[in-house]
Amino acid sequence: MRLAHICRHPIKSAGYEEIALTRLEPGRTLPFDRAWAVAHEGAGLGDAPQGWEPKQKFLRGWAEGALMAIRARFDEATRVVTLSHPMRPELTARLPEDGGAVVEWLRPLWPERRPELTRLVARADGGALTDMPDPYVSILSLTANRILGRRLGQELSIHRWRGNLWLEGLAPWEEFDLIGQEIEIGAARLKVVERITRCRATCANPATGRLDADTLGALEAGYDHQDFGVYALVTRPGEIAPGDPVRVLA
């Protein structure tokens, strides 16, 4: 097995990117993954939530498939993000200073029926605004993605799933068998904890933003669940990069 892709999403539900190197730390998510999120008027949040907040308070792809077509390029040194979308002009913004510009750029992609977007926020404690309160890193299988694509009769982009670490070489659905075990990726170690249950955001094509694949229906019909990928906790720090070997620890 090997690590094939590392993906992060600097602003929750507002762009994905692949990166060539990162360092994992115990008690932390993937660096700069969901470091910021865009709150709406129903969230009742200030600029800096004190801790984790549930996903219902933020802009998210579940509400509008078009959001899934946002791409991001993020520079860790300058904290400048560049956002692009098939229906929007490119935006370059420094985070968090240009949060207002990010919100305005996103407004045309956000449904009018939803609560109005208000501000870009980040946690006061430096944690991530991921879907789960624990500092999980998500692990997904290229084998499972290919299997589901064949069931649907189309190639599925990995970016439908908004995962972090994509592994090549797993047996079909072997990722679920890893729950409770530790794996080593490069110099880092992670303990696999639980499955990831999916939402309708995965039905949207990340190239177009159109709903064009019933991923949830295919999972339900084929396997009696809507789970894809697993969550893991970092147990030993270390740098990781695509191509690193992956080993299941005894």
Helices and strands as residue ranges (DSSP letters): E 2-8, E 17-19, E 22-24, E 37-40, G 55-57, G 61-63, G 65-69, E 71-75, E 80-85, E 88-94, H 99-106, G 107-109, E 117-121, E 137-141, H 142-152, G 158-160, E 165-168, H 174-177, E 182-185, E 188-197, G 200-203, H 215-223, E 227-236, E 238-240, E 246-248
